[in-house]
Amino acid sequence: VTEKNNLLDKIKNERNLSGLDLRNLNLQGYDFSGKNLDNTSWGHYVEYGRALGTPGANIDGADFSNTDLRKVKHFESCQGCNFRGADLSGMTIHLASFSRNDFTNADLSNSYISAKCSFPGTVKDNDFTNADLRGMELKCLRIGYNIGADLTHFNNPASNTGN
């Protein structure tokens, strides 16, 4: 318990969180804006598609505004998060489900966002106003209504594309 509390204090108070394993933590509503998150691990997806025994972090409602997320490892889902001005370019995000997030002015170029085709994720009710979506690939995701972006033309096999 003490080790977990020390880790949570570090996450709240320090700018450099590089290399931390944040899986299985409740980080709901935390402020990560502008912090160094290089090589942090948030999820439980591994390269070969097997899940680890540790669940992903709960980051719903977290603030990642103006944060460089390009070197984050195993990032998963977020509901109600702030990604305004964040750099997610070139990221690979597995087991994804994103709804009610703000991606205004975010760079998602050349990102690969996917879910398991047998259990599709969701991309809906997000704000993509002025976001860079060039080269982004979506796979096995249900696409709902999103502000500021037409996601219907993306490569998105085995999904149900909405409006």
Summary of the structure (lengths in Angstrom):
residues: 163
radius of gyration: 15.1
end to end distance: 46.1
largest distance: 48.9
contacts: 499
relative contact order: 0.12
helix: 7%
strand: 25%
